[in-house]
Amino acid sequence: MSINAESILERKEALVGDLESTKIKQQEIEKAKLENVALQNALAGAIQQCDDFLKKLDDEESDEG
């Protein structure tokens, strides 16, 4: 294979395409990470709410007893 301007330009074009694909994949990963953090926060909030409900039930039972 001989190296000439055309072959270098073809290779460069392929590399540019690969770079764009990699950037898009990185954006998708970042979006998924943010969604995951939001889900973790929502789950932690739900757990805190369960703990609060359990405490209120325990307090009511203590008052009744």
Residue pairs with C-beta under 8 A, 6 or more apart in sequence:
1 7
